[in-house]
Amino acid sequence: METNLDKKIKKICIDLSVKLRGNQAGNGNALIDYSLIEELHSTLDVYKESIHDEKMVSKEMVFALFYTCSRFYIQSTYSNNAEELMKEFNKLQYKLLHDVFGKFDS
């Protein structure tokens, strides 16, 4: 069953992925919506707590999150603001691998 939190994260991921396609900010720069990225990070903090005792999580959720993360990396090869995109990629990748889906201390 998909929770409201799952729906919220998926919507943020879709919105971010759409904004990261192409160089929509002009001058060869990708559009980086920092407020939406911050919303994703704060929502992931809540999500981490909600899955703390779960043995499995939705594969659709994992796909959406890692696809969104990869969009920063992919778009960096096509945009003039590659450094900013890679910074956001590294922050999100670290959060996903170490904070959200990493091992929990029991």
C-alpha positions, 0 to 999 in steps of 0.5 A, spaced: 500 500 500 502 506 498 502 511 503 502 519 503 509 519 504 511 515 498 506 519 494 509 525 496 516 523 495 514 520 488 511 527 486 518 531 488 522 526 484 518 527 478 518 534 478 525 534 479 527 529 474 522 534 469 526 540 471 533 537 470 531 535 463 535 540 458 538 546 459 531 550 461 535 555 466 538 558 459 545 560 457 546 552 457 545 551 464 540 546 467 534 548 472 536 546 479 530 547 484 534 548 490 527 549 494 524 542 491 531 539 493 531 541 500 524 539 500 526 532 498 531 531 503 527 533 509 522 528 506 527 523 506 529 524 513 521 523 515 521 517 510 528 514 513 524 514 520 518 511 517 522 505 514 526 504 520 523 497 522 521 495 515 525 489 512 523 491 505 521 497 501 517 499 495 522 497 489 518 503 485 520 508 491 527 506 490 527 506 483 524 513 483 529 516 488 535 513 484 533 515 478 532 522 480 539 522 483 542 519 476 539 525 473 543 530 476 549 526 474 547 525 467 545 532 466 551 535 468 555 532 462 550 537 458 550 543 462 554 549 463 553 548 471 556 541 471 559 543 478 553 545 481 549 539 479 555 534 481 554 537 488 547 536 488 548 529 486 553 527 491 549 530 497 543 526 494 547 519 493 550 520 500 543 521 503 540 515 499 546 510 500 548 512 507 542 515 511 536 512 508 538 505 505 544 504 509 544 500 515 541 502 521 544 502 528 540 498 533 
